[in-house]
């Protein structure tokens, strides 16, 4: 009984609360509030259910106060954080699952946008550092951020719950939404995005017989070096000669971000277990912007050459698409590998968190 528990010393009470799962009966309303305060002193996050007027102080004291919607008094409902409309305790489980799903989707949304921006920053930074021509123009970056990033990121908010969502232990209340591991993970994927965007750009010029050292000093073409393939410097770095490698870089970046969005259907679960087909809105959010991108690329072939010229893009051949896929598809392997590492780290930390809570 609650009275017997509170007759013990405070140290003994805390030890019992640390080690055992206890069912209290005949507890006074004041005892409930004391229990909540003691659990909070142990860095626990107590939830309190109640329906009477006397339960209001404990409901307000608890981290999560749960009142009954049918049998509960108005005072208890005002003091509570959550009201069970059907007075069914199993509804709490559904509410916890929905809360975890919303949190995971917020993580997917934020991390997807951050990793995309890291990739774009790396691409521009590496190109500037190497002295290469700019692989992406301001119009390209605006196109990526407004059209090909927004719809997939919004669709990630409709991700279904992961299969093992309710099996995971509660996360610490002070844990940031962007953990150190997630930041490291998305910096690595962003690093690959930047390398691939620059790589496909440089590969095109290398296929034209241009060495990396010559590409790094492209502004000195015609003064200190000349193209060996018979082309002029203007043909290489101006007009269509520059639009093609930029289109390759832009399309590779768009493809990688679309693939990353499909992979983000679950933050940690593999694509082989939770595929993008589980979120139809994500499929729509990816296919729509990609079709728009194809329309812009091939707009000249559709009788709108001014549109392609304004974007600085040209139509890609089948060989160009093979090159784009060769650079963009490995992002799935990178992301799946990092997901596996994250699952391993989570399993290794789980026993430690259980021991810490037990002690």
Buried (B, 14 or more C-beta within 10 A) or exposed (E): EBEEBBEEEEEEBBEEBEEEEEEBEEBEBEBBBBBBEBBBEEEBEBBBBBBBBBBBBBBBBBBBBBBBBEEBBEBBBBBBBBBBEEBEEEBBEEBBEEEBBEBBBEBBBBBBBBBBBBBBEBBBEBBEEEBBBBBBBEEBBEBBBEBBBBBBBEBBBBBBBBEEBEEEEEEEEEEEEEBEBBBEBBBBBBBBBBBBBBBBBBBBBEEBEBEEEBBBBBEEBEEEBEBEEEBEBEBBBEEEBBBBBBBBBBBBBBBBBBBBBBBBBBBBBBBEEBEBEBBEBBBBBBEBBBEBBBEBBBBBEEEBEEBBEEBBBBBBEEEBEEBBEBBBEBBBEBBBEBBEBBBEEBEEEEEEBEEEEEE
